[in-house]
Amino acid sequence: MAAKSDQLLIVVSILEGRHFPKSPRLSLVVQASFDGEHLETDPVEHREQPQFSTELAWELDRKTLHQHRLQRTPIKLQCFTLDSVSKKKESVGYIVLDLRSVQEARQDPRWHPLLSSKYTKQKAALLVGTLLENDAKAAAASPDKIRAKKAAPRQGRLVWTRSAQYGGFGTRQNRLVYLLMLWNQRAAHDYCSNSLSSQLIGGEIDAFCRLFISPLELFFIQY
């Protein structure tokens, strides 16, 4: 019997919504929070059945997962509207996922009604799937194939890791920078030095580049 990998991914698939009012001026964003880390979907059209088709994931080991389950650390998904004119961001409801229910066996996605919903006349809900994924298969991926394309869930997933949350780049804008995973440590160092030397100083470059040793598919860094 093969040993289980110690490295895992908590994968949350935010698929779609239902019973949302149509509002052409607004967009919808879902922000996922776990253990103090906040990940977001891209804005989508505010319509009755918004299509998010996005996966967000956190990397951790089995020991840390066990501790979070004992502490009942929740995964909170908060839904926001974005006004295209005023740029105002407003919460319209949230759902809470129990980490203990996230298993390595695949389960069917479930509809979760929004709590404290702004839409009192509708029962707005999100279709969400969860999976505890063995991260060992990422290490077996071909080094010649860098998957950098955002796609529907299970097709080029979006991987967000604890170590990739490297903020403080001197801007307050909530943008996402795509950094493709490189397999060669020297190439990664050159890439980081050329791309981020104006933003990272001293030993921070080397510390940052060590993130590139692991064969992950994609890093999203929020800054």
N, CA, C and O of each residue as an XYZ file, in Angstrom:
892
protein
N       0.846     -1.201      0.000
C       0.000      0.000      0.000
C       0.876      1.244      0.000
O       1.770      1.368      0.837
N       0.637      2.151     -0.911
C       1.463      3.345     -1.044
C       1.224      4.286      0.129
O       0.098      4.447      0.598
N       2.314      4.908      0.595
C       2.213      5.855      1.701
C       1.540      7.136      1.228
O       1.722      7.571      0.091
N       0.770      7.719      2.113
C       0.102      8.965      1.776
C       1.099     10.117      1.816
O       1.980     10.170      2.674
N       0.941     11.030      0.876
C       1.800     12.207      0.863
C       1.465     13.099      2.052
O       0.307     13.211      2.453
N       2.502     13.734      2.611
C       2.293     14.625      3.747
C       1.752     15.977      3.304
O       1.137     16.691      4.097
N       1.979     16.334      2.038
C       1.529     17.632      1.527
C       0.149     17.508      0.881
O      -0.094     16.622      0.061
N      -0.733     18.402      1.264
C      -2.109     18.359      0.792
C      -2.545     19.723      0.284
O      -1.947     20.752      0.601
N      -3.598     19.701     -0.508
C      -4.254     20.928     -0.950
C      -5.713     20.879     -0.517
O      -6.425     19.920     -0.814
N      -6.150     21.908      0.178
C      -7.580     22.082      0.430
C      -8.132     22.856     -0.758
O      -7.834     24.037     -0.932
N      -8.935     22.186     -1.570
C      -9.442     22.781     -2.808
C     -10.919     23.117     -2.643
O     -11.730     22.255     -2.305
N     -11.252     24.364     -2.883
C     -12.647     24.817     -2.841
C     -13.043     25.245     -4.250
O     -12.472     26.182     -4.807
N     -14.022     24.554     -4.818
C     -14.513     24.861     -6.166
C     -15.779     25.715     -6.056
O     -16.816     25.254     -5.580
N     -15.672     26.949     -6.499
C     -16.824     27.854     -6.512
C     -17.365     27.835     -7.935
O     -16.786     28.451     -8.830
N     -18.452     27.144     -8.140
C     -18.919     26.845     -9.491
C     -19.878     27.905    -10.033
O     -19.594     28.538    -11.049
N     -20.996     28.095     -9.366
C     -21.991     29.038     -9.870
C     -22.918     29.476     -8.742
O     -22.824     28.988     -7.616
N     -23.806     30.395     -9.062
C     -24.815     30.836     -8.108
C     -26.203     30.687     -8.696
O     -26.357     30.380     -9.878
N     -27.207     30.905     -7.873
C     -28.596     30.882     -8.355
C     -29.435     31.833     -7.505
O     -29.092     32.153     -6.367
N     -30.547     32.274     -8.097
C     -31.502     33.169     -7.425
C     -30.878     34.512     -7.046
O     -31.240     35.109     -6.032
N     -29.942     34.979     -7.866
C     -29.408     36.327     -7.686
C     -30.208     37.279     -8.574
O     -30.590     36.894     -9.679
N     -30.471     38.494     -8.135
C     -31.143     39.460     -9.009
C     -30.191     39.943    -10.099
O     -28.979     40.009     -9.898
N     -30.752     40.277    -11.243
C     -29.928     40.787    -12.334
C     -29.611     42.257    -12.095
O     -30.500     43.056    -11.801
N     -28.332     42.603    -12.225
C     -27.912     43.991    -12.005
C     -26.739     44.298    -12.930
O     -25.593     44.033    -12.566
N     -26.997     44.852    -14.123
C     -25.940     45.073    -15.125
C     -24.804     45.963    -14.641
O     -23.673     45.832    -15.109
N     -25.087     46.857    -13.719
C     -24.054     47.788    -13.258
C     -23.060     47.123    -12.300
O     -21.947     47.615    -12.113
N     -23.466     46.009    -11.700
C     -22.654     45.373    -10.667
C     -21.994     44.091    -11.158
O     -22.477     43.436    -12.081
N     -20.883     43.750    -10.521
C     -20.225     42.456    -10.705
C     -20.226     41.727     -9.371
O     -20.418     42.337     -8.319
N     -20.012     40.429     -9.423
C     -19.968     39.613     -8.214
C     -18.578     39.016     -8.029
O     -17.943     38.586     -8.992
N     -18.118     38.994     -6.794
C     -16.835     38.400     -6.424
C     -17.055     37.569     -5.167
O     -17.788     37.974     -4.264
N     -16.413     36.404     -5.116
C     -16.448     35.592     -3.902
C     -15.054     35.582     -3.292
O     -14.077     35.234     -3.954
N     -14.976     35.963     -2.039
C     -13.709     35.954     -1.307
C     -13.717     34.775     -0.340
O     -14.633     34.632      0.471
N     -12.688     33.931     -0.432
C     -12.562     32.773      0.447
C     -11.503     33.062      1.501
O     -10.413     33.537      1.182
N     -11.829     32.774      2.760
C     -10.913     33.036      3.867
C     -10.681     31.758      4.657
O     -11.622     31.056      5.028
N      -9.404     31.470      4.907
C      -9.043     30.312      5.734
C      -7.751     30.624      6.475
O      -6.740     30.964      5.860
N      -7.788     30.510      7.783
C      -6.605     30.726      8.624
C      -5.954     32.082      8.347
O      -4.729     32.194      8.307
N      -6.778     33.100      8.158
C      -6.255     34.446      7.964
C      -5.822     34.785      6.557
O      -5.339     35.892      6.317
N      -5.979     33.862      5.611
C      -5.592     34.115      4.224
C      -6.842     34.308      3.377
O      -7.809     33.556      3.501
N      -6.816     35.322      2.514
C      -7.984     35.688      1.723
C      -7.684     35.513      0.234
O      -6.730     36.093     -0.284
N      -8.487     34.726     -0.436
C      -8.361     34.471     -1.869
C      -9.658     34.874     -2.543
O     -10.727     34.775     -1.942
N      -9.574     35.331     -3.794
C     -10.765     35.834     -4.472
C     -10.920     35.243     -5.864
O      -9.942     34.911     -6.534
N     -12.171     35.120     -6.279
C     -12.467     34.801     -7.667
C     -12.336     36.075     -8.495
O     -12.241     37.173     -7.946
N     -12.330     35.928     -9.789
C     -12.422     37.094    -10.659
C     -13.862     37.617    -10.640
O     -14.789     36.843    -10.399
N     -14.063     38.904    -10.887
C     -15.431     39.435    -10.965
C     -16.196     38.796    -12.125
O     -15.647     38.587    -13.207
N     -17.465     38.492    -11.882
C     -18.323     37.925    -12.923
C     -19.596     38.758    -13.022
O     -19.898     39.569    -12.146
N     -20.322     38.543    -14.089
C     -21.554     39.296    -14.336
C     -22.594     39.019    -13.249
O     -22.815     37.871    -12.865
N     -23.216     40.066    -12.769
C     -24.250     39.958    -11.733
C     -25.573     39.626    -12.417
O     -26.289     40.514    -12.880
N     -25.879     38.359    -12.471
C     -27.105     37.898    -13.109
C     -27.735     36.811    -12.242
O     -27.233     36.499    -11.163
N     -28.831     36.242    -12.719
C     -29.566     35.276    -11.904
C     -28.732     34.041    -11.592
O     -28.799     33.512    -10.482
N     -27.949     33.580    -12.556
C     -27.082     32.421    -12.337
C     -25.634     32.792    -12.684
O     -25.147     32.430    -13.755
N     -24.954     33.498    -11.805
C     -23.564     33.890    -12.081
C     -22.653     32.669    -12.176
O     -22.777     31.725    -11.396
N     -21.742     32.701    -13.137
C     -20.834     31.581    -13.378
C     -19.426     31.957    -12.901
O     -18.752     32.771    -13.533
N     -18.991     31.369    -11.800
C     -17.660     31.646    -11.266
C     -16.617     30.674    -11.825
O     -15.541     31.095    -12.249
N     -16.931     29.384    -11.824
C     -16.056     28.345    -12.398
C     -14.597     28.531    -11.973
O     -13.699     28.602    -12.812
N     -14.384     28.607    -10.693
C     -13.052     28.891    -10.168
C     -12.736     27.967     -9.008
O     -13.608     27.623     -8.210
N     -11.474     27.573     -8.928
C     -10.994     26.808     -7.782
C      -9.959     27.623     -7.024
O      -9.090     28.258     -7.621
N     -10.062     27.595     -5.727
C      -9.084     28.219     -4.843
C      -8.543     27.130     -3.926
O      -9.276     26.228     -3.520
N      -7.259     27.221     -3.605
C      -6.664     26.142     -2.811
C      -5.613     26.663     -1.858
O      -4.940     27.659     -2.123
N      -5.489     25.964     -0.738
C      -4.459     26.266      0.262
C      -3.605     25.019      0.458
O      -4.121     23.902      0.509
N      -2.317     25.217      0.565
C      -1.388     24.104      0.767
C      -1.042     23.982      2.246
O      -0.766     24.980      2.913
N      -1.060     22.760      2.748
C      -0.681     22.516      4.131
C      -0.320     21.048      4.291
O      -0.585     20.243      3.398
N       0.285     20.691      5.427
C       0.627     19.291      5.669
C      -0.442     18.651      6.553
O      -1.330     19.330      7.070
N      -0.338     17.338      6.715
C      -1.371     16.602      7.448
C      -1.428     16.999      8.928
O      -2.505     17.040      9.522
N      -0.281     17.286      9.507
C      -0.261     17.677     10.915
C      -1.011     18.989     11.120
O      -1.805     19.125     12.050
N      -0.746     19.959     10.231
C      -1.440     21.243     10.330
C      -2.933     21.079     10.085
O      -3.751     21.713     10.752
N      -3.288     20.224      9.122
C      -4.704     19.956      8.854
C      -5.385     19.390     10.096
O      -6.495     19.794     10.442
N      -4.715     18.456     10.761
C      -5.285     17.848     11.972
C      -5.521     18.910     13.047
O      -6.550     18.895     13.722
N      -4.574     19.823     13.203
C      -4.721     20.887     14.196
C      -5.900     21.799     13.870
O      -6.665     22.187     14.753
N      -6.033     22.134     12.581
C      -7.153     22.994     12.182
C      -8.497     22.301     12.406
O      -9.480     22.945     12.772
N      -8.535     20.989     12.184
C      -9.788     20.266     12.409
C     -10.142     20.226     13.891
O     -11.310     20.348     14.259
N      -9.129     20.054     14.739
C      -9.378     20.068     16.181
C      -9.876     21.438     16.632
O     -10.737     21.539     17.506
N      -9.329     22.483     16.029
C      -9.725     23.850     16.374
C     -10.989     24.294     15.644
O     -11.518     25.377     15.892
N     -11.462     23.436     14.739
C     -12.644     23.735     13.931
C     -12.479     25.043     13.162
O     -13.389     25.870     13.111
N     -11.313     25.209     12.574
C     -11.060     26.401     11.753
C     -12.002     26.390     10.552
O     -11.994     25.424      9.790
N     -12.802     27.420     10.359
C     -13.765     27.413      9.258
C     -13.156     27.915      7.952
O     -12.114     28.571      7.944
N     -13.820     27.597      6.865
C     -13.553     28.212      5.566
C     -14.763     29.095      5.267
O     -15.880     28.599      5.120
N     -14.538     30.381      5.180
C     -15.642     31.320      4.973
C     -15.612     31.859      3.556
O     -14.582     32.346      3.090
N     -16.734     31.773      2.878
C     -16.887     32.332      1.537
C     -17.836     33.522      1.629
O     -19.009     33.368      1.968
N     -17.322     34.695      1.325
C     -18.127     35.913      1.403
C     -18.348     36.469      0.003
O     -17.405     36.637     -0.770
N     -19.593     36.746     -0.307
C     -19.963     37.237     -1.634
C     -20.082     38.758     -1.599
O     -20.744     39.323     -0.727
N     -19.431     39.411     -2.561
C     -19.436     40.868     -2.643
C     -19.957     41.315     -4.005
O     -19.831     40.603     -5.002
N     -20.546     42.512     -4.023
C     -20.844     43.180     -5.283
C     -19.813     44.278     -5.505
O     -19.346     44.907     -4.556
N     -19.466     44.500     -6.768
C     -18.558     45.574     -7.151
C     -19.290     46.508     -8.096
O     -19.824     46.074     -9.117
N     -19.316     47.783     -7.760
C     -19.963     48.785     -8.601
C     -18.964     49.265     -9.644
O     -17.886     49.749     -9.299
N     -19.318     49.131    -10.921
C     -18.399     49.486    -12.006
C     -18.146     50.986    -12.091
O     -17.146     51.410    -12.670
N     -19.036     51.792    -11.523
C     -18.890     53.250    -11.584
C     -18.188     53.791    -10.339
O     -17.158     54.457    -10.441
N     -18.743     53.505     -9.184
C     -18.184     54.045     -7.934
C     -17.056     53.194     -7.374
O     -16.332     53.633     -6.482
N     -16.899     51.961     -7.897
C     -15.892     51.008     -7.416
C     -16.170     50.560     -5.982
O     -15.286     50.019     -5.317
N     -17.374     50.780     -5.513
C     -17.737     50.396     -4.154
C     -17.900     48.886     -4.054
O     -18.445     48.249     -4.955
N     -17.422     48.322     -2.950
C     -17.504     46.890     -2.697
C     -18.413     46.658     -1.502
O     -18.185     47.212     -0.427
N     -19.439     45.844     -1.685
C     -20.427     45.648     -0.630
C     -20.737     44.167     -0.450
O     -20.958     43.449     -1.425
N     -20.751     43.716      0.796
C     -21.070     42.322      1.098
C     -22.566     42.074      0.918
O     -23.399     42.876      1.340
N     -22.891     40.933      0.275
C     -24.299     40.583      0.084
C     -24.651     39.267      0.775
O     -25.785     38.798      0.675
N     -23.681     38.667      1.479
C     -23.945     37.424      2.186
C     -22.710     36.547      2.237
O     -21.700     36.836      1.596
N     -22.801     35.477      3.004
C     -21.646     34.590      3.151
C     -22.108     33.171      3.455
O     -23.266     32.943      3.807
N     -21.189     32.224      3.313
C     -21.418     30.850      3.751
C     -20.183     30.390      4.515
O     -19.090     30.922      4.318
N     -20.357     29.411      5.377
C     -19.256     28.863      6.163
C     -19.170     27.363      5.901
O     -20.166     26.648      6.009
N     -17.974     26.894      5.555
C     -17.740     25.477      5.303
C     -16.998     24.864      6.485
O     -16.073     25.467      7.030
N     -17.411     23.668      6.872
C     -16.766     22.943      7.965
C     -15.581     22.166      7.404
O     -15.750     21.303      6.542
N     -14.387     22.472      7.891
C     -13.182     21.814      7.391
C     -13.229     20.309      7.605
O     -12.627     19.555      6.840
N     -13.938     19.863      8.637
C     -14.007     18.428      8.917
C     -14.765     17.667      7.838
O     -14.610     16.453      7.707
N     -15.580     18.371      7.071
C     -16.345     17.717      6.005
C     -15.557     17.604      4.703
O     -16.006     16.946      3.763
N     -14.389     18.237      4.639
C     -13.563     18.178      3.429
C     -12.773     16.877      3.448
O     -11.955     16.658      4.341
N     -13.014     16.012      2.465
C     -12.416     14.681      2.442
C     -11.595     14.463      1.173
O     -11.723     15.200      0.196
N     -10.744     13.427      1.214
C      -9.943     13.090      0.033
C     -10.783     12.409     -1.034
O     -10.433     12.449     -2.213
N     -11.881     11.788     -0.643
C     -12.791     11.191     -1.615
C     -13.643     12.288     -2.241
O     -14.149     13.174     -1.553
N     -13.789     12.208     -3.559
C     -14.553     13.230     -4.269
C     -16.032     13.178     -3.875
O     -16.627     12.104     -3.789
N     -16.606     14.348     -3.639
C     -18.012     14.461     -3.288
C     -18.709     15.399     -4.265
O     -18.083     16.277     -4.858
N     -19.997     15.203     -4.422
C     -20.762     16.068     -5.315
C     -20.849     17.480     -4.729
O     -20.977     17.641     -3.515
N     -20.780     18.500     -5.588
C     -20.952     19.882     -5.109
C     -22.329     20.068     -4.480
O     -23.288     19.391     -4.850
N     -22.412     20.984     -3.537
C     -23.670     21.242     -2.832
C     -24.037     22.717     -2.934
O     -23.176     23.592     -3.026
N     -25.350     22.964     -2.913
C     -25.841     24.335     -2.870
C     -25.851     24.820     -1.423
O     -26.351     24.140     -0.527
N     -25.286     26.012     -1.214
C     -25.242     26.617      0.113
C     -25.941     27.978      0.053
O     -25.463     28.873     -0.644
N     -27.052     28.157      0.761
C     -27.723     29.465      0.765
C     -26.868     30.509      1.474
O     -26.184     30.199      2.450
N     -26.908     31.736      0.987
C     -26.160     32.818      1.610
C     -26.771     33.168      2.959
O     -27.986     33.315      3.087
N     -25.909     33.298      3.962
C     -26.335     33.747      5.278
C     -26.257     35.269      5.334
O     -25.419     35.878      4.670
N     -27.131     35.876      6.127
C     -27.201     37.344      6.224
C     -27.278     37.971      4.836
O     -26.614     38.967      4.549
N     -28.100     37.371      3.983
C     -28.179     37.799      2.591
C     -28.852     39.160      2.454
O     -29.843     39.457      3.121
N     -28.289     39.971      1.575
C     -28.882     41.267      1.250
C     -30.142     41.074      0.418
O     -31.034     41.923      0.419
N     -30.208     39.954     -0.292
C     -31.330     39.697     -1.185
C     -32.404     38.928     -0.416
O     -32.470     37.701     -0.485
N     -33.223     39.645      0.299
C     -34.213     39.016      1.171
C     -35.370     38.382      0.397
O     -36.012     37.458      0.896
N     -35.636     38.863     -0.797
C     -36.741     38.324     -1.580
C     -36.355     37.052     -2.320
O     -37.224     36.263     -2.693
N     -35.064     36.846     -2.536
C     -34.594     35.644     -3.191
C     -33.787     34.804     -2.203
O     -33.278     35.322     -1.210
N     -33.676     33.539     -2.474
C     -32.830     32.659     -1.673
C     -31.545     32.396     -2.451
O     -31.314     31.297     -2.956
N     -30.717     33.435     -2.531
C     -29.466     33.319     -3.280
C     -28.582     32.243     -2.661
O     -28.506     32.110     -1.440
N     -27.911     31.476     -3.525
C     -27.082     30.366     -3.060
C     -25.887     30.189     -3.987
O     -25.900     30.635     -5.134
N     -24.857     29.531     -3.469
C     -23.658     29.214     -4.240
C     -23.487     27.703     -4.316
O     -23.694     26.992     -3.332
N     -23.107     27.223     -5.496
C     -22.792     25.808     -5.685
C     -21.299     25.625     -5.453
O     -20.474     26.145     -6.204
N     -20.959     24.877     -4.402
C     -19.568     24.773     -3.963
C     -19.184     23.309     -3.785
O     -19.947     22.513     -3.237
N     -17.997     22.971     -4.253
C     -17.432     21.649     -4.029
C     -16.142     21.762     -3.241
O     -15.438     22.767     -3.342
N     -15.827     20.747     -2.459
C     -14.586     20.738     -1.680
C     -13.870     19.411     -1.885
O     -14.492     18.378     -2.137
N     -12.555     19.465     -1.771
C     -11.750     18.257     -1.945
C     -10.427     18.434     -1.225
O      -9.810     19.497     -1.286
N      -9.999     17.384     -0.545
C      -8.675     17.344      0.052
C      -7.794     16.563     -0.911
O      -7.909     15.342     -1.024
N      -6.923     17.268     -1.596
C      -6.173     16.678     -2.704
C      -4.734     16.384     -2.311
O      -4.056     17.213     -1.703
N      -4.283     15.191     -2.671
C      -2.893     14.815     -2.454
C      -2.017     15.613     -3.398
O      -2.197     15.553     -4.614
N      -1.078     16.355     -2.855
C      -0.249     17.242     -3.668
C       0.917     16.524     -4.322
O       1.708     17.153     -5.024
N       1.046     15.201     -4.105
C       2.183     14.480     -4.665
C       2.146     14.454     -6.183
O       3.198     14.430     -6.822
N       0.949     14.457     -6.779
C       0.882     14.372     -8.236
C       1.397     15.633     -8.904
O       1.764     15.606    -10.078
N       1.430     16.743     -8.165
C       2.030     17.950     -8.729
C       3.520     17.750     -8.932
O       4.103     18.288     -9.874
N       4.148     16.962     -8.034
C       5.576     16.704     -8.150
C       5.892     15.780     -9.314
O       7.023     15.762     -9.799
N       4.909     15.014     -9.768
C       5.128     14.088    -10.868
C       4.817     14.704    -12.224
O       4.973     14.038    -13.247
N       4.386     15.947    -12.255
C       4.051     16.613    -13.517
C       5.299     16.816    -14.362
O       6.405     16.937    -13.835
N       5.114     16.852    -15.671
C       6.245     17.039    -16.573
C       6.836     18.432    -16.437
O       6.093     19.414    -16.458
N       8.178     18.549    -16.295
C       8.792     19.874    -16.194
C       8.717     20.670    -17.483
O       8.944     21.879    -17.477
N       8.402     20.007    -18.590
C       8.315     20.694    -19.879
C       6.939     21.306    -20.110
O       6.719     21.985    -21.113
N       6.030     21.072    -19.201
C       4.661     21.544    -19.392
C       4.269     22.438    -18.222
O       3.990     21.955    -17.125
N       4.252     23.722    -18.463
C       3.862     24.677    -17.432
C       2.424     25.083    -17.683
O       2.126     25.761    -18.666
N       1.533     24.669    -16.794
C       0.116     24.985    -16.968
C      -0.166     26.332    -16.320
O      -0.173     26.453    -15.095
N      -0.391     27.317    -17.129
C      -0.553     28.678    -16.613
C      -1.888     29.275    -16.993
O      -2.081     30.485    -16.875
N      -2.815     28.446    -17.447
C      -4.078     28.964    -17.960
C      -5.192     28.746    -16.956
O      -5.401     27.633    -16.474
N      -5.906     29.820    -16.645
C      -7.058     29.712    -15.764
C      -8.204     29.078    -16.536
O      -8.545     29.511    -17.637
N      -8.797     28.039    -15.941
C      -9.849     27.322    -16.640
C     -10.918     26.921    -15.641
O     -10.860     27.270    -14.462
N     -11.896     26.178    -16.142
C     -12.934     25.678    -15.264
C     -12.322     24.706    -14.263
O     -11.239     24.177    -14.511
N     -12.990     24.459    -13.137
C     -12.457     23.566    -12.125
C     -12.045     22.223    -12.696
O     -12.696     21.675    -13.586
N     -10.936     21.702    -12.155
C     -10.313     20.440    -12.543
C      -9.638     20.535    -13.893
O      -9.229     19.505    -14.429
N      -9.502     21.702    -14.464
C      -8.800     21.875    -15.733
C      -7.851     23.055    -15.603
O      -8.169     24.167    -16.025
N      -6.686     22.808    -15.018
C      -5.751     23.893    -14.804
C      -6.156     24.726    -13.615
O      -6.486     25.905    -13.741
N      -6.124     24.085    -12.438
C      -6.664     24.740    -11.254
C      -5.830     25.945    -10.850
O      -4.681     26.082    -11.268
N      -6.400     26.798    -10.053
C      -5.717     27.954     -9.503
C      -5.203     27.568     -8.134
O      -5.993     27.286     -7.233
N      -3.904     27.550     -7.964
C      -3.322     27.121     -6.700
C      -2.841     28.326     -5.931
O      -2.029     29.107     -6.427
N      -3.336     28.476     -4.733
C      -2.917     29.561     -3.850
C      -2.285     28.915     -2.645
O      -2.922     28.081     -2.000
N      -1.065     29.263     -2.316
C      -0.406     28.615     -1.206
C      -0.030     29.624     -0.142
O       0.087     30.822     -0.398
N       0.159     29.098      1.072
C       0.539     29.953      2.184
C       1.833     30.682      1.877
O       1.932     31.887      2.110
N       2.833     29.970      1.353
C       4.130     30.584      1.113
C       4.089     31.618      0.006
O       4.978     32.465     -0.081
N       3.078     31.564     -0.838
C       3.004     32.516     -1.943
C       2.353     33.824     -1.553
O       2.305     34.752     -2.361
N       1.855     33.920     -0.342
C       1.219     35.160      0.087
C       2.310     36.157      0.472
O       2.522     36.418      1.656
N       2.995     36.709     -0.514
C       4.135     37.596     -0.277
C       3.727     38.996     -0.669
O       3.892     39.407     -1.817
N       3.186     39.736      0.304
C       2.647     41.055     -0.009
C       3.628     42.155      0.278
O       4.828     41.915      0.408
N       3.113     43.374      0.377
C       3.932     44.521      0.732
C       4.798     45.032     -0.384
O       5.963     45.351     -0.144
N       4.290     45.125     -1.597
C       5.075     45.574     -2.732
C       4.862     47.060     -3.005
O       5.171     47.534     -4.098
N       4.346     47.792     -2.039
C       4.254     49.240     -2.177
C       3.042     49.734     -2.924
O       3.044     50.869     -3.402
N       1.997     48.921     -3.044
C       0.785     49.387     -3.697
C      -0.414     48.898     -2.918
O      -0.367     47.835     -2.299
N      -1.480     49.660     -2.944
C      -2.682     49.271     -2.224
C      -3.708     48.631     -3.143
O      -4.766     48.200     -2.685
N      -3.414     48.564     -4.410
C      -4.366     47.973     -5.340
C      -4.433     46.472     -5.110
O      -3.417     45.821     -4.864
N      -5.631     45.938     -5.193
C      -5.837     44.514     -4.950
C      -5.800     43.774     -6.285
O      -6.819     43.293     -6.782
N      -4.579     43.696     -6.856
C      -4.423     43.030     -8.141
C      -3.745     41.683     -7.949
O      -3.250     41.369     -6.866
N      -3.729     40.883     -9.030
C      -3.090     39.571     -8.985
C      -1.974     39.522    -10.011
O      -2.161     39.908    -11.165
N      -0.823     39.049     -9.591
C       0.307     38.895    -10.494
C       0.526     37.412    -10.718
O       0.664     36.638     -9.772
N       0.555     37.033    -11.974
C       0.780     35.633    -12.299
C       2.290     35.389    -12.401
O       2.984     36.021    -13.197
N       2.781     34.454    -11.575
C       4.189     34.050    -11.648
C       4.225     32.565    -11.984
O       3.794     31.732    -11.187
N       4.731     32.241    -13.149
C       4.769     30.846    -13.561
C       5.847     30.102    -12.797
O       6.922     30.638    -12.527
N       5.539     28.832    -12.445
C       6.499     28.020    -11.724
C       7.636     27.585    -12.640
O       7.403     27.057    -13.727
N       8.858     27.811    -12.196
C      10.043     27.384    -12.914
C      10.648     26.199    -12.177
O      10.556     26.115    -10.952
N      11.259     25.294    -12.906
C      11.765     24.071    -12.299
C      13.237     24.184    -11.906
O      13.676     23.519    -10.968
N      13.991     25.004    -12.598
C      15.409     25.117    -12.304
C      15.640     26.232    -11.304
O      15.176     27.354    -11.507
N      16.350     25.940    -10.229
C      16.514     26.924     -9.165
C      17.258     28.160     -9.649
O      16.908     29.281     -9.279
N      18.280     27.963    -10.474
C      19.040     29.114    -10.965
C      18.179     29.978    -11.873
O      18.204     31.206    -11.791
N      17.413     29.316    -12.744
C      16.527     30.069    -13.635
C      15.491     30.838    -12.825
O      15.139     31.968    -13.163
N      15.007     30.217    -11.755
C      14.038     30.898    -10.902
C      14.660     32.123    -10.252
O      14.024     33.171    -10.149
N      15.924     31.983     -9.810
C      16.598     33.113     -9.173
C      16.782     34.259    -10.160
O      16.561     35.423     -9.824
N      17.192     33.915    -11.398
C      17.363     34.948    -12.415
C      16.040     35.630    -12.710
O      15.976     36.850    -12.867
N      14.974     34.821    -12.784
C      13.650     35.374    -13.087
C      13.216     36.350    -11.999
O      12.761     37.459    -12.280
N      13.367     35.916    -10.757
C      12.965     36.778     -9.653
C      13.797     38.045     -9.605
O      13.271     39.138     -9.393
N      15.110     37.892     -9.803
C      15.988     39.046     -9.703
C      15.661     40.080    -10.761
O      15.670     41.282    -10.496
N      15.367     39.597    -11.980
C      15.066     40.521    -13.074
C      13.698     41.168    -12.909
O      13.518     42.346    -13.217
N      12.720     40.379    -12.412
C      11.346     40.860    -12.386
C      11.007     41.646    -11.133
O      10.185     42.561    -11.174
N      11.643     41.291    -10.009
C      11.204     41.855     -8.750
C      12.288     42.616     -8.005
O      12.089     43.015     -6.858
N      13.444     42.824     -8.652
C      14.548     43.462     -7.953
C      14.212     44.873     -7.503
O      14.772     45.373     -6.526
N      13.296     45.513     -8.219
C      12.920     46.871     -7.834
C      11.984     46.884     -6.640
O      11.714     47.937     -6.063
N      11.486     45.699     -6.271
C      10.506     45.640     -5.196
C      11.002     44.857     -3.984
O      10.544     45.093     -2.866
N      11.927     43.934     -4.193
C      12.464     43.162     -3.089
C      13.904     43.576     -2.860
O      14.618     43.882     -3.815
N      14.334     43.592     -1.632
C      15.679     44.048     -1.342
C      16.436     42.980     -0.578
O      15.853     42.150      0.119
N      17.783     43.024     -0.732
C      18.665     42.173      0.045
C      18.331     40.701     -0.079
O      18.070     40.190     -1.169
N      18.345     40.025      1.073
C      18.128     38.587      1.097
C      16.716     38.180      0.798
O      16.441     36.987      0.672
N      15.793     39.137      0.677
C      14.409     38.776      0.384
C      14.280     38.126     -0.982
O      13.389     37.303     -1.196
N      15.171     38.491     -1.923
C      15.114     37.875     -3.251
C      15.381     36.385     -3.142
O      14.640     35.573     -3.696
N      16.454     36.020     -2.420
C      16.771     34.607     -2.272
C      15.661     33.874     -1.535
O      15.293     32.760     -1.905
N      15.129     34.500     -0.491
C      14.048     33.867      0.262
C      12.828     33.668     -0.616
O      12.162     32.635     -0.545
N      12.539     34.665     -1.447
C      11.383     34.563     -2.340
C      11.591     33.470     -3.388
O      10.668     32.720     -3.705
N      12.817     33.389     -3.923
C      13.069     32.451     -5.010
C      13.032     31.005     -4.543
O      12.813     30.107     -5.356
N      13.237     30.760     -3.275
C      13.167     29.392     -2.796
C      11.768     28.820     -2.940
O      11.586     27.604     -2.884
N      10.780     29.685     -3.126
C       9.424     29.207     -3.370
C       9.341     28.437     -4.677
O       8.433     27.627     -4.863
N      10.278     28.681     -5.585
C      10.183     28.122     -6.921
C      10.779     26.725     -7.022
O      10.756     26.130     -8.099
N      11.304     26.194     -5.948
C      11.904     24.868     -6.005
C      10.826     23.805     -6.119
O      10.998     22.830     -6.851
N       9.724     23.974     -5.410
C       8.649     22.996     -5.443
C       7.947     23.035     -6.793
O       7.735     24.116     -7.341
N       7.582     21.880     -7.341
C       6.968     21.830     -8.678
C       5.480     22.102     -8.645
O       4.694     21.232     -9.018
N       5.076     23.257     -8.221
C       3.671     23.626     -8.261
C       3.340     24.188     -9.627
O       4.238     24.565    -10.380
N       2.078     24.247     -9.949
C       1.663     24.669    -11.281
C       1.666     26.190    -11.431
O       2.102     26.719    -12.453
N       1.174     26.886    -10.401
C       0.941     28.313    -10.585
C       0.861     28.988     -9.236
O       0.257     28.463     -8.301
N       1.484     30.172     -9.136
C       1.397     30.953     -7.913
C       0.654     32.239     -8.217
O       0.910     32.886     -9.232
N      -0.256     32.606     -7.349
C      -0.931     33.889     -7.437
C      -0.480     34.694     -6.237
O      -0.678     34.275     -5.096
N       0.117     35.829     -6.478
C       0.589     36.653     -5.377
C      -0.241     37.920     -5.337
O      -0.296     38.660     -6.319
N      -0.872     38.170     -4.235
C      -1.726     39.354     -4.094
C      -0.890     40.498     -3.552
O      -0.220     40.358     -2.529
N      -0.932     41.640     -4.246
C      -0.147     42.790     -3.785
C      -0.872     44.088     -4.073
O      -0.364     45.163     -3.755
